């Protein structure tokens, strides 16, 4: 067995990307309204990525579709203005910015401020639950606070 060369793999991946993108654009043409979820994550090298997922019904189908609309490296500062600007640009590129009715994201201030001006925003229930449990068990108590607790108990 001789594995394909990196050039062959690169060519095939580019072809798959073009085909997937075309199918996505075709699907989104038949969508009247779309809800999106968005979040950041970082890899082990601390590079930041923004993912935008779309949730929609095609006009000829009653089954909910969920698909990644964009996954890209985010080199900008994580300010609400930068996030909103990039998000709006990505949605315009997909020609769906006028179809977005709800944006679901975590409750971080940088995700909240400008997104409220764009569409109705919902907090992600999983993020809220995580915050509730973490705070309930005191998992985010810092060393400084831990040292102050015995003094407060006196």
BALUM-151676 format. One record per atom (N, C-alpha, C): atom name; residue in three letters; x, y, z negated. Coordinates in nm, 2 decimals. Each point is the difference from the previous one (the first is absolute). Example, Ala and Ser with C-alpha at 12.3 -4.5 7.8 and 13.67 -1.06 7.14 Angstrom:
(r "N" "ALA" (1.32 -0.57 -0.78))
(r "CA" "ALA" (-0.09 0.12 0.00))
(r "C" "ALA" (0.09 0.12 0.00))
(r "N" "SER" (-0.04 0.11 0.07))
(r "CA" "SER" (0.09 0.11 0.00))
(r "C" "SER" (-0.08 0.11 -0.08))
//
This chain:
(r "N" "UNK" (0.08 -0.12 0.00))
(r "CA" "UNK" (-0.08 0.12 0.00))
(r "C" "UNK" (0.09 0.12 0.00))
(r "N" "UNK" (-0.03 0.09 0.09))
(r "CA" "UNK" (0.07 0.13 0.00))
(r "C" "UNK" (-0.11 0.11 -0.03))
(r "N" "UNK" (0.02 0.07 -0.11))
(r "CA" "UNK" (-0.10 0.10 -0.04))
(r "C" "UNK" (0.01 0.12 0.10))
(r "N" "UNK" (-0.11 0.07 0.01))
(r "CA" "UNK" (-0.01 0.11 0.10))
(r "C" "UNK" (0.10 0.11 -0.05))
(r "N" "UNK" (0.05 0.08 0.09))
(r "CA" "UNK" (0.10 0.10 -0.03))
(r "C" "UNK" (-0.08 0.12 -0.07))
(r "N" "UNK" (0.07 0.09 -0.06))
(r "CA" "UNK" (-0.06 0.11 -0.07))
(r "C" "UNK" (-0.07 0.09 0.10))
(r "N" "UNK" (0.06 0.01 0.13))
(r "CA" "UNK" (-0.06 0.08 0.10))
(r "C" "UNK" (-0.14 -0.06 0.04))
(r "N" "UNK" (-0.01 -0.13 0.01))
(r "CA" "UNK" (-0.12 -0.07 0.03))
(r "C" "UNK" (-0.11 0.02 -0.10))
(r "N" "UNK" (0.04 -0.01 -0.13))
(r "CA" "UNK" (-0.09 0.02 -0.11))
(r "C" "UNK" (-0.05 0.15 0.00))
(r "N" "UNK" (0.10 0.09 0.02))
(r "CA" "UNK" (-0.04 0.14 0.00))
(r "C" "UNK" (-0.10 0.03 0.11))
(r "N" "UNK" (0.02 -0.06 0.12))
(r "CA" "UNK" (-0.09 0.02 0.12))
(r "C" "UNK" (-0.13 -0.06 -0.03))
(r "N" "UNK" (-0.01 -0.11 -0.06))
(r "CA" "UNK" (-0.12 -0.07 -0.04))
(r "C" "UNK" (-0.08 0.08 -0.10))
(r "N" "UNK" (0.07 0.05 -0.10))
(r "CA" "UNK" (-0.07 0.08 -0.11))
(r "C" "UNK" (-0.05 0.13 0.06))
(r "N" "UNK" (0.07 0.06 0.09))
(r "CA" "UNK" (-0.05 0.12 0.06))
(r "C" "UNK" (-0.12 -0.02 0.08))
(r "N" "UNK" (0.00 -0.12 0.07))
(r "CA" "UNK" (-0.12 -0.03 0.08))
(r "C" "UNK" (-0.12 -0.03 -0.09))
(r "N" "UNK" (0.02 -0.08 -0.11))
(r "CA" "UNK" (-0.10 -0.02 -0.09))
(r "C" "UNK" (-0.06 0.12 -0.06))
(r "N" "UNK" (0.09 0.10 -0.04))
(r "CA" "UNK" (-0.04 0.12 -0.05))
(r "C" "UNK" (-0.09 0.08 0.09))
(r "N" "UNK" (0.04 0.01 0.13))
(r "CA" "UNK" (-0.08 0.07 0.10))
(r "C" "UNK" (-0.14 -0.07 0.01))
(r "N" "UNK" (0.00 -0.13 0.01))
(r "CA" "UNK" (-0.13 -0.08 0.01))
(r "C" "UNK" (-0.09 0.03 -0.12))
(r "N" "UNK" (0.06 -0.01 -0.12))
(r "CA" "UNK" (-0.08 0.02 -0.12))
(r "C" "UNK" (-0.05 0.15 -0.01))
(r "N" "UNK" (0.08 0.09 0.04))
(r "CA" "UNK" (-0.04 0.14 0.00))
(r "C" "UNK" (-0.12 0.03 0.10))
(r "N" "UNK" (0.01 -0.06 0.11))
(r "CA" "UNK" (-0.10 0.01 0.10))
(r "C" "UNK" (-0.13 -0.06 -0.05))
(r "N" "UNK" (0.00 -0.12 -0.06))
(r "CA" "UNK" (-0.12 -0.06 -0.05))
(r "C" "UNK" (-0.06 0.09 -0.12))
(r "N" "UNK" (0.09 0.05 -0.08))
(r "CA" "UNK" (-0.05 0.09 -0.11))
(r "C" "UNK" (-0.07 0.12 0.06))
(r "N" "UNK" (0.06 0.07 0.10))
(r "CA" "UNK" (-0.06 0.11 0.06))
(r "C" "UNK" (-0.14 -0.03 0.06))
(r "N" "UNK" (0.00 -0.12 0.07))
(r "CA" "UNK" (-0.13 -0.05 0.06))
(r "C" "UNK" (-0.10 -0.02 -0.11))
(r "N" "UNK" (0.04 -0.07 -0.11))
(r "CA" "UNK" (-0.10 -0.02 -0.11))
(r "C" "UNK" (-0.05 0.13 -0.06))
(r "N" "UNK" (0.09 0.09 -0.02))
(r "CA" "UNK" (-0.04 0.13 -0.07))
(r "C" "UNK" (-0.09 0.09 0.09))
(r "N" "UNK" (0.00 -0.02 0.13))
(r "CA" "UNK" (-0.09 0.07 0.09))
(r "C" "UNK" (-0.14 -0.03 -0.04))
(r "N" "UNK" (-0.03 -0.12 -0.05))
(r "CA" "UNK" (-0.14 -0.05 -0.02))
(r "C" "UNK" (-0.03 0.02 -0.15))
(r "N" "UNK" (0.07 0.08 -0.07))
(r "CA" "UNK" (-0.03 0.02 -0.14))
(r "C" "UNK" (-0.06 0.14 -0.02))
(r "N" "UNK" (-0.11 0.01 -0.07))
(r "CA" "UNK" (-0.06 0.13 -0.03))
(r "C" "UNK" (0.05 0.06 -0.12))
(r "N" "UNK" (0.03 -0.08 -0.11))
(r "CA" "UNK" (0.05 0.05 -0.12))
(r "C" "UNK" (0.11 -0.09 -0.05))
(r "N" "UNK" (0.09 0.05 -0.08))
(r "CA" "UNK" (0.11 -0.08 -0.05))
(r "C" "UNK" (0.04 0.05 -0.14))
(r "N" "UNK" (0.03 -0.10 -0.09))
(r "CA" "UNK" (0.05 0.03 -0.13))
(r "C" "UNK" (0.15 -0.04 0.00))
(r "N" "UNK" (0.08 0.08 -0.06))
(r "CA" "UNK" (0.14 -0.04 -0.01))
(r "C" "UNK" (0.05 -0.01 -0.14))
(r "N" "UNK" (0.10 -0.09 -0.02))
(r "CA" "UNK" (0.07 0.00 -0.12))
(r "C" "UNK" (0.15 0.03 0.03))
(r "N" "UNK" (0.06 0.06 -0.09))
(r "CA" "UNK" (0.14 0.04 0.02))
(r "C" "UNK" (0.08 -0.01 -0.13))
(r "N" "UNK" (0.12 -0.04 0.02))
(r "CA" "UNK" (0.09 -0.01 -0.12))
(r "C" "UNK" (0.14 0.01 0.04))
(r "N" "UNK" (0.09 0.02 -0.09))
(r "CA" "UNK" (0.15 -0.01 0.02))
(r "C" "UNK" (0.05 -0.12 -0.07))
(r "N" "UNK" (0.11 -0.05 0.05))
(r "CA" "UNK" (0.08 -0.09 -0.07))
(r "C" "UNK" (0.15 0.02 0.04))
(r "N" "UNK" (0.09 -0.06 -0.08))
(r "CA" "UNK" (0.14 0.02 0.03))
(r "C" "UNK" (0.06 -0.14 0.00))
(r "N" "UNK" (0.10 -0.02 0.08))
(r "CA" "UNK" (0.07 -0.12 0.01))
(r "C" "UNK" (0.12 0.00 -0.10))
(r "N" "UNK" (0.08 -0.10 0.00))
(r "CA" "UNK" (0.11 -0.01 -0.10))
(r "C" "UNK" (0.10 0.10 0.02))
(r "N" "UNK" (0.01 0.06 0.12))
(r "CA" "UNK" (0.10 0.11 0.02))
(r "C" "UNK" (-0.06 0.13 -0.03))
(r "N" "UNK" (-0.12 0.00 -0.06))
(r "CA" "UNK" (-0.08 0.12 -0.04))
(r "C" "UNK" (-0.04 0.09 0.12))
(r "N" "UNK" (-0.02 -0.07 0.12))
(r "CA" "UNK" (-0.05 0.07 0.11))
(r "C" "UNK" (-0.15 0.00 -0.01))
(r "N" "UNK" (-0.06 0.11 0.03))
(r "CA" "UNK" (-0.15 0.02 -0.02))
(r "C" "UNK" (-0.07 -0.03 0.13))
(r "N" "UNK" (-0.12 -0.06 -0.02))
(r "CA" "UNK" (-0.08 -0.04 0.12))
(r "C" "UNK" (-0.14 0.04 -0.03))
(r "N" "UNK" (-0.07 0.05 0.10))
(r "CA" "UNK" (-0.14 0.04 -0.01))
(r "C" "UNK" (-0.08 -0.10 0.09))
(r "N" "UNK" (-0.11 -0.06 -0.06))
(r "CA" "UNK" (-0.08 -0.09 0.07))
(r "C" "UNK" (-0.14 0.06 0.00))
(r "N" "UNK" (-0.07 -0.01 0.12))
(r "CA" "UNK" (-0.13 0.04 0.02))
(r "C" "UNK" (-0.08 -0.12 0.05))
(r "N" "UNK" (-0.11 -0.03 -0.08))
(r "CA" "UNK" (-0.08 -0.12 0.05))
(r "C" "UNK" (-0.14 0.06 0.03))
(r "N" "UNK" (-0.06 -0.05 0.10))
(r "CA" "UNK" (-0.13 0.04 0.04))
(r "C" "UNK" (-0.10 -0.11 -0.02))
(r "N" "UNK" (-0.12 0.04 -0.05))
(r "CA" "UNK" (-0.11 -0.10 -0.02))
(r "C" "UNK" (-0.12 0.06 0.07))
(r "N" "UNK" (-0.06 -0.09 0.09))
(r "CA" "UNK" (-0.10 0.05 0.09))
(r "C" "UNK" (-0.09 -0.11 0.05))
(r "N" "UNK" (-0.11 0.04 0.06))
(r "CA" "UNK" (-0.09 -0.09 0.07))
(r "C" "UNK" (0.01 0.05 0.15))
(r "N" "UNK" (0.02 -0.09 0.09))
(r "CA" "UNK" (-0.02 0.04 0.14))
(r "C" "UNK" (-0.15 0.00 0.03))
(r "N" "UNK" (-0.04 0.09 0.09))
(r "CA" "UNK" (-0.14 0.02 0.03))
(r "C" "UNK" (-0.07 -0.12 0.05))
(r "N" "UNK" (0.07 -0.10 0.06))
(r "CA" "UNK" (-0.06 -0.12 0.05))
(r "C" "UNK" (0.02 -0.12 -0.09))
(r "N" "UNK" (0.05 0.02 -0.12))
(r "CA" "UNK" (0.03 -0.11 -0.09))
(r "C" "UNK" (-0.03 0.04 -0.15))
(r "N" "UNK" (-0.06 -0.09 -0.07))
(r "CA" "UNK" (-0.04 0.03 -0.14))
(r "C" "UNK" (0.11 -0.05 -0.10))
(r "N" "UNK" (0.11 -0.05 0.05))
(r "CA" "UNK" (0.11 -0.05 -0.09))
(r "C" "UNK" (0.09 0.11 -0.03))
(r "N" "UNK" (0.04 0.02 -0.13))
(r "CA" "UNK" (0.09 0.10 -0.04))
(r "C" "UNK" (0.14 -0.04 0.05))
(r "N" "UNK" (0.07 0.10 0.06))
(r "CA" "UNK" (0.13 -0.02 0.05))
(r "C" "UNK" (0.09 0.09 -0.09))
(r "N" "UNK" (0.12 -0.06 -0.04))
(r "CA" "UNK" (0.10 0.08 -0.07))
(r "C" "UNK" (0.13 -0.03 0.07))
(r "N" "UNK" (0.07 0.11 0.03))
(r "CA" "UNK" (0.12 -0.02 0.07))
(r "C" "UNK" (0.10 0.12 -0.03))
(r "N" "UNK" (0.13 -0.03 0.00))
(r "CA" "UNK" (0.10 0.10 -0.02))
(r "C" "UNK" (0.00 0.09 0.12))
(r "N" "UNK" (-0.02 0.13 -0.03))
(r "CA" "UNK" (0.00 0.09 0.11))
(r "C" "UNK" (0.14 0.06 0.02))
(r "N" "UNK" (0.07 0.01 -0.10))
(r "CA" "UNK" (0.14 0.06 0.01))
(r "C" "UNK" (0.08 -0.05 -0.12))
(r "N" "UNK" (0.12 -0.03 0.03))
(r "CA" "UNK" (0.10 -0.04 -0.11))
(r "C" "UNK" (0.13 0.07 0.04))
(r "N" "UNK" (0.04 0.10 -0.07))
(r "CA" "UNK" (0.12 0.07 0.04))
(r "C" "UNK" (0.08 0.05 -0.11))
(r "N" "UNK" (0.13 0.01 0.02))
(r "CA" "UNK" (0.09 0.06 -0.09))
(r "C" "UNK" (-0.04 0.14 -0.03))
(r "N" "UNK" (0.01 0.04 -0.13))
(r "CA" "UNK" (-0.04 0.14 -0.04))
(r "C" "UNK" (0.12 0.07 -0.05))
(r "N" "UNK" (0.07 0.08 0.07))
(r "CA" "UNK" (0.12 0.07 -0.04))
(r "C" "UNK" (-0.02 0.13 -0.06))
(r "N" "UNK" (-0.13 0.05 0.00))
(r "CA" "UNK" (-0.03 0.13 -0.05))
(r "C" "UNK" (-0.01 0.00 -0.15))
(r "N" "UNK" (0.00 0.12 -0.06))
(r "CA" "UNK" (-0.03 0.00 -0.15))
(r "C" "UNK" (-0.14 -0.04 -0.02))
(r "N" "UNK" (-0.03 -0.06 -0.11))
(r "CA" "UNK" (-0.14 -0.05 -0.03))
(r "C" "UNK" (-0.09 0.11 -0.06))
(r "N" "UNK" (-0.01 0.11 0.07))
(r "CA" "UNK" (-0.08 0.11 -0.04))
(r "C" "UNK" (-0.14 -0.02 0.06))
(r "N" "UNK" (-0.10 0.05 -0.06))
(r "CA" "UNK" (-0.14 -0.01 0.05))
(r "C" "UNK" (-0.01 0.05 0.15))
(r "N" "UNK" (0.07 0.12 0.02))
(r "CA" "UNK" (-0.01 0.06 0.13))
(r "C" "UNK" (0.07 -0.09 0.11))
(r "N" "UNK" (0.12 -0.06 -0.03))
(r "CA" "UNK" (0.06 -0.09 0.09))
(r "C" "UNK" (-0.08 -0.12 0.03))
(r "N" "UNK" (-0.05 -0.06 -0.11))
(r "CA" "UNK" (-0.08 -0.13 0.02))
(r "C" "UNK" (-0.12 0.03 0.09))
(r "N" "UNK" (-0.07 0.11 -0.03))
(r "CA" "UNK" (-0.12 0.03 0.07))
(r "C" "UNK" (0.03 0.03 0.15))
(r "N" "UNK" (0.11 0.07 0.02))
(r "CA" "UNK" (0.04 0.04 0.14))
(r "C" "UNK" (0.03 -0.13 0.08))
(r "N" "UNK" (0.08 -0.09 -0.06))
(r "CA" "UNK" (0.04 -0.12 0.07))
(r "C" "UNK" (-0.13 -0.09 0.02))
(r "N" "UNK" (-0.08 -0.01 -0.10))
(r "CA" "UNK" (-0.12 -0.08 0.01))
(r "C" "UNK" (-0.09 0.05 0.11))
(r "N" "UNK" (-0.02 0.13 0.01))
(r "CA" "UNK" (-0.09 0.06 0.10))
(r "C" "UNK" (0.06 -0.03 0.14))
(r "N" "UNK" (0.13 0.02 0.01))
(r "CA" "UNK" (0.07 -0.02 0.13))
(r "C" "UNK" (-0.02 -0.15 0.05))
(r "N" "UNK" (0.02 -0.09 -0.09))
(r "CA" "UNK" (-0.01 -0.15 0.03))
(r "C" "UNK" (-0.15 -0.02 0.05))
(r "N" "UNK" (-0.10 0.05 -0.07))
(r "CA" "UNK" (-0.14 -0.02 0.03))
(r "C" "UNK" (-0.03 0.07 0.14))
(r "N" "UNK" (0.06 0.11 0.02))
(r "CA" "UNK" (-0.03 0.07 0.13))
(r "C" "UNK" (0.06 -0.09 0.12))
(r "N" "UNK" (0.12 -0.05 -0.03))
(r "CA" "UNK" (0.07 -0.09 0.10))
(r "C" "UNK" (-0.09 -0.12 0.04))
(r "N" "UNK" (-0.08 -0.05 -0.10))
(r "CA" "UNK" (-0.09 -0.11 0.03))
(r "C" "UNK" (-0.13 0.05 0.05))
(r "N" "UNK" (-0.02 0.13 0.00))
(r "CA" "UNK" (-0.13 0.06 0.05))
(r "C" "UNK" (-0.12 -0.04 -0.09))
(r "N" "UNK" (0.03 -0.01 -0.13))
(r "CA" "UNK" (-0.11 -0.03 -0.10))
(r "C" "UNK" (-0.01 0.10 -0.11))
(r "N" "UNK" (0.07 0.11 0.01))
(r "CA" "UNK" (-0.01 0.10 -0.11))
(r "C" "UNK" (-0.14 0.05 -0.02))
(r "N" "UNK" (-0.08 0.01 0.10))
(r "CA" "UNK" (-0.14 0.05 -0.01))
(r "C" "UNK" (-0.09 -0.11 -0.05))
(r "N" "UNK" (0.04 -0.12 -0.01))
(r "CA" "UNK" (-0.08 -0.12 -0.04))
(r "C" "UNK" (0.02 -0.04 -0.14))
(r "N" "UNK" (0.10 0.06 -0.07))
(r "CA" "UNK" (0.03 -0.04 -0.14))
(r "C" "UNK" (-0.10 0.06 -0.09))
(r "N" "UNK" (-0.07 -0.09 -0.08))
(r "CA" "UNK" (-0.10 0.05 -0.10))
(r "C" "UNK" (0.05 -0.01 -0.14))
(r "N" "UNK" (0.09 -0.10 -0.03))
(r "CA" "UNK" (0.05 -0.02 -0.14))
(r "C" "UNK" (0.14 -0.04 0.01))
(r "N" "UNK" (0.08 0.06 -0.10))
(r "CA" "UNK" (0.14 -0.04 -0.01))
(r "C" "UNK" (0.01 -0.06 -0.14))
(r "N" "UNK" (0.05 -0.12 -0.01))
(r "CA" "UNK" (0.03 -0.06 -0.13))
(r "C" "UNK" (0.15 0.00 -0.03))
(r "N" "UNK" (0.04 0.05 -0.12))
(r "CA" "UNK" (0.14 0.01 -0.03))
(r "C" "UNK" (0.01 -0.01 -0.15))
(r "N" "UNK" (0.13 -0.01 -0.04))
(r "CA" "UNK" (0.02 0.00 -0.15))
(r "C" "UNK" (-0.03 0.14 -0.05))
(r "N" "UNK" (0.01 0.02 -0.13))
(r "CA" "UNK" (-0.04 0.13 -0.05))
(r "C" "UNK" (0.11 0.10 -0.02))
(r "N" "UNK" (0.12 -0.03 0.06))
(r "CA" "UNK" (0.11 0.09 -0.02))
(r "C" "UNK" (-0.03 0.14 0.05))
(r "N" "UNK" (0.04 0.10 -0.07))
(r "CA" "UNK" (-0.03 0.14 0.04))
(r "C" "UNK" (0.04 0.03 0.14))
(r "N" "UNK" (0.11 -0.05 0.05))
(r "CA" "UNK" (0.05 0.03 0.14))
(r "C" "UNK" (-0.10 -0.07 0.10))
(r "N" "UNK" (-0.07 -0.10 -0.04))
(r "CA" "UNK" (-0.10 -0.06 0.10))
(r "C" "UNK" (-0.14 0.07 -0.01))
(r "N" "UNK" (-0.02 0.07 -0.11))
(r "CA" "UNK" (-0.13 0.05 -0.02))
(r "C" "UNK" (-0.03 0.14 0.06))
(r "N" "UNK" (0.09 0.09 -0.02))
(r "CA" "UNK" (-0.03 0.14 0.02))
(r "C" "UNK" (-0.05 0.03 0.14))
(r "N" "UNK" (0.08 -0.02 0.10))
(r "CA" "UNK" (-0.03 0.03 0.14))
(r "C" "UNK" (-0.10 -0.10 0.06))
(r "N" "UNK" (0.00 -0.12 -0.04))
(r "CA" "UNK" (-0.09 -0.10 0.06))
(r "C" "UNK" (-0.14 0.03 -0.03))
(r "N" "UNK" (-0.03 0.07 -0.11))
(r "CA" "UNK" (-0.14 0.04 -0.04))
(r "C" "UNK" (-0.06 0.09 0.11))
(r "N" "UNK" (0.09 0.08 0.06))
(r "CA" "UNK" (-0.04 0.10 0.10))
(r "C" "UNK" (-0.03 -0.07 0.13))
(r "N" "UNK" (0.04 -0.12 0.02))
(r "CA" "UNK" (-0.01 -0.07 0.13))
(r "C" "UNK" (-0.12 -0.09 0.01))
(r "N" "UNK" (-0.02 -0.08 -0.10))
(r "CA" "UNK" (-0.11 -0.09 0.00))
(r "C" "UNK" (-0.03 -0.04 -0.14))
(r "N" "UNK" (-0.11 -0.06 -0.03))
(r "CA" "UNK" (-0.04 -0.05 -0.13))
(r "C" "UNK" (0.11 -0.09 -0.05))
(r "N" "UNK" (0.05 0.01 -0.12))
(r "CA" "UNK" (0.11 -0.08 -0.05))
(r "C" "UNK" (-0.05 -0.09 -0.12))
(r "N" "UNK" (0.03 -0.12 0.01))
(r "CA" "UNK" (-0.03 -0.10 -0.11))
(r "C" "UNK" (0.13 -0.05 -0.06))
(r "N" "UNK" (0.00 -0.02 -0.13))
(r "CA" "UNK" (0.11 -0.06 -0.07))
(r "C" "UNK" (0.00 -0.15 0.02))
(r "N" "UNK" (0.11 -0.06 0.02))
(r "CA" "UNK" (0.01 -0.14 0.01))
(r "C" "UNK" (-0.02 -0.06 -0.14))
(r "N" "UNK" (-0.10 -0.09 0.00))
(r "CA" "UNK" (-0.04 -0.07 -0.13))
(r "C" "UNK" (0.12 -0.08 -0.05))
(r "N" "UNK" (0.08 -0.07 0.08))
(r "CA" "UNK" (0.11 -0.08 -0.04))
(r "C" "UNK" (0.10 0.09 -0.07))
(r "N" "UNK" (0.03 0.12 0.05))
(r "CA" "UNK" (0.09 0.09 -0.06))
(r "C" "UNK" (-0.05 0.05 -0.14))
(r "N" "UNK" (-0.13 0.03 0.00))
(r "CA" "UNK" (-0.06 0.04 -0.13))
(r "C" "UNK" (0.01 -0.11 -0.10))
(r "N" "UNK" (-0.03 -0.12 0.04))
(r "CA" "UNK" (0.00 -0.11 -0.10))
(r "C" "UNK" (0.15 -0.02 -0.05))
(r "N" "UNK" (0.09 0.01 0.09))
(r "CA" "UNK" (0.14 -0.02 -0.04))
(r "C" "UNK" (0.04 0.11 -0.10))
(r "N" "UNK" (-0.04 0.12 0.03))
(r "CA" "UNK" (0.04 0.11 -0.10))
(r "C" "UNK" (-0.07 -0.02 -0.13))
(r "N" "UNK" (-0.12 -0.05 0.00))
(r "CA" "UNK" (-0.08 -0.02 -0.12))
(r "C" "UNK" (0.07 -0.11 -0.09))
(r "N" "UNK" (0.03 -0.11 0.06))
(r "CA" "UNK" (0.07 -0.11 -0.07))
(r "C" "UNK" (0.13 0.04 -0.05))
(r "N" "UNK" (0.08 0.06 0.09))
(r "CA" "UNK" (0.14 0.04 -0.04))
(r "C" "UNK" (-0.01 0.10 -0.12))
(r "N" "UNK" (-0.09 0.09 0.01))
(r "CA" "UNK" (-0.01 0.10 -0.12))
(r "C" "UNK" (-0.05 -0.07 -0.12))
(r "N" "UNK" (-0.10 -0.09 0.01))
(r "CA" "UNK" (-0.05 -0.07 -0.11))
(r "C" "UNK" (0.10 -0.08 -0.08))
(r "N" "UNK" (0.09 -0.06 0.08))
(r "CA" "UNK" (0.11 -0.09 -0.07))
(r "C" "UNK" (0.12 0.08 -0.03))
(r "N" "UNK" (0.00 0.13 0.03))
(r "CA" "UNK" (0.12 0.09 -0.03))
(r "C" "UNK" (0.12 -0.04 0.08))
(r "N" "UNK" (-0.02 -0.04 0.12))
(r "CA" "UNK" (0.12 -0.05 0.08))
(r "C" "UNK" (0.08 0.11 0.05))
(r "N" "UNK" (-0.05 0.13 0.00))
(r "CA" "UNK" (0.08 0.11 0.05))
(r "C" "UNK" (0.05 0.09 -0.11))
(r "N" "UNK" (0.00 -0.05 -0.12))
(r "CA" "UNK" (0.05 0.08 -0.12))
(r "C" "UNK" (0.15 0.01 0.02))
(r "N" "UNK" (0.05 0.12 0.00))
(r "CA" "UNK" (0.15 0.03 0.01))
(r "C" "UNK" (0.07 -0.02 -0.13))
(r "N" "UNK" (0.13 -0.01 0.00))
(r "CA" "UNK" (0.08 -0.01 -0.12))
(r "C" "UNK" (-0.02 0.11 -0.09))
(r "N" "UNK" (-0.01 0.13 0.06))
(r "CA" "UNK" (-0.02 0.12 -0.09))
(r "C" "UNK" (-0.13 -0.01 -0.07))
(r "N" "UNK" (-0.11 -0.05 0.06))
(r "CA" "UNK" (-0.13 -0.01 -0.07))
(r "C" "UNK" (0.01 -0.11 -0.10))
(r "N" "UNK" (0.07 -0.11 0.03))
(r "CA" "UNK" (0.01 -0.11 -0.09))
(r "C" "UNK" (0.07 0.04 -0.13))
(r "N" "UNK" (0.10 0.09 0.01))
(r "CA" "UNK" (0.07 0.05 -0.12))
(r "C" "UNK" (-0.08 0.09 -0.08))
(r "N" "UNK" (-0.10 0.07 0.07))
(r "CA" "UNK" (-0.08 0.09 -0.07))
(r "C" "UNK" (-0.12 -0.06 -0.07))
(r "N" "UNK" (-0.04 -0.12 0.04))
(r "CA" "UNK" (-0.11 -0.07 -0.06))
(r "C" "UNK" (0.01 -0.03 -0.14))
(r "N" "UNK" (0.12 -0.06 -0.05))
(r "CA" "UNK" (0.01 -0.02 -0.14))
(r "C" "UNK" (-0.01 0.13 -0.09))
(r "N" "UNK" (0.06 0.11 0.06))
(r "CA" "UNK" (-0.01 0.13 -0.07))
(r "C" "UNK" (-0.14 0.05 -0.01))
(r "N" "UNK" (-0.08 -0.03 0.10))
(r "CA" "UNK" (-0.14 0.05 0.00))
(r "C" "UNK" (-0.08 -0.09 -0.10))
(r "N" "UNK" (0.04 -0.12 -0.02))
(r "CA" "UNK" (-0.08 -0.09 -0.09))
(r "C" "UNK" (0.02 0.04 -0.15))
(r "N" "UNK" (0.11 0.07 -0.03))
(r "CA" "UNK" (0.03 0.04 -0.14))
(r "C" "UNK" (-0.10 0.10 -0.06))
//
